[in-house]
Amino acid sequence: MNLGLLGIDPSTASVAAAALRGGVRIPVACDLPAGVAPLEPSPRPVPWEDLLDPSTCDAVLVGSSDWSDDRAEVVRKLVQAGRPLILSQPLDPSMLFAYELDMIRRDSGAVLVPILPDRLHPFVARLRNWIEIRLPSAGIETINLEHRLVERSKGDVLRAFCRDSDLIRVLAGAPTRLSTLGAPEGDAAWSTLAVGLTCPSRPPVRWQVVRADEPGLTITVVATDGTVRVEIPAEDALADTRRSDDGWHWIGPEGAESSPFDRGGAILGVVRDALAGRGGDRDPTAASWDDAARGVELAETVPRSLAKGRGIDLHQEEFTEIGTFKGTMASLGCGIVLLALAVIVGATLLGGIAKQTGWEFGERLAGLWPMVVLVAMGLFLLLQFLPALIAPASSPSSPPDRGAADKPGKPGKD
């Protein structure tokens, strides 16, 4: 297997390093930052068009550092061409971009693998099962996530929350309400941000960012019969891509354990399964692009909640072409009704003025309003049959399962 690079960041660098350790070649790269040579041997710089050729590489690693509109357009074209992509999470802070890629993927059949390896660690499945066993007796009180960061700018905090939200969805299901607590304005709002999440039939979830010299994540689950804490180290930096494992720690009533974890190697295994058409026997299952898009959606909701100072309800909408069409038709229908009312009022005024002044053309023009409204309404009704007349082409690859929202860690429908 050969991989190509489109940009670089710590997530993609860890996957690339794991690939090189496993004998995978990375012959080409595009859009790397000047002076950055994170891999040995260094890949050959090529224009992005070369990444469209399957003979150049079997899959493309897409990094988020130095993200730009030009790279976003390249990613769209690669997905349209059906190229397998391994994408850093999050690529773009826009929810619309994430769901746009998902709709293009449905048409082209491209394989999109988000770099969300933490859900694949055995401690996550163990913690989820520990929570599930105690839920029937209401034994779980809270699930707390504390993310330690050196830099706590808005971008750093939202990226951390976007990745951590995947673990929240695995452990507690899809949230239905998000609320924030932080300073009213300025950078202080992000350096002290706390996010509360409500999940159906689940204990409350709290995510908080704190300042620390050693970055990482701590998940603490408080139950009536004890407390479990999982310590998760931060991603490797670009300079440390040769490091193959991270030490995870489990501290619970039964004692403490440690376990190494090769994040890059885990994602590489997911890629191999995806390219071979295998679903894999992991529990929880590997993250789909729908899971990644849901994470971006949650992260995009945080600034809105912070600005409004109140909670935001999350509706778990399905983002498909037919759904977009229905939403557009609903908006257009409201616009046509308002426009029809304006035409009626205007025609009545015009007809009255024309009758008083003896302006025959004005009277005839005003008399046309029923026909104008009828034609507009008729065209709008005909448009409703457009999806039935132009049946959407069947996607070469089946849409991702969406059960992770209903039952943590298992695919299904949000």
Buried (B, 14 or more C-beta within 10 A) or exposed (E): BBBBBBBBBBBBBBBBBBBBBBEBBBBBBBBBBEEBEBBEEEBEEBEBEBBBEEEBBBBBBBBBBBBEEEBBEBBBBBBBBBBBBBBBBBBBBEBEBBBBBBBBBBBBEBBBBBBBBBBBBBBBBBBBEBBBEBBEEEBBBEBBBBBBBEEBEBEBBBBBBBBBBBBBBBBBBBBBBBBBBBEEEEEEBBBBBBBBBBBEEBBBBBBBBBEBEEBBBBBBBBBEEEBBBBBBBBBBEBEEBEEBBBEBBBBBEEEEEEBEBBBBBBBBBBBBBBBEEEEBEBBBBBBBBBBBBBBBBBBBBBBEBBEEEEBBEBEBEEBBEEEEBEEEBEEEBEEBBEEBEEBBEEBEEBBEEBEEEEBEEBBEBBEEBEEBBEEBBEEBEEBEEEBEEEEEEEEEBEBBBBBBBBEBBBBEEB
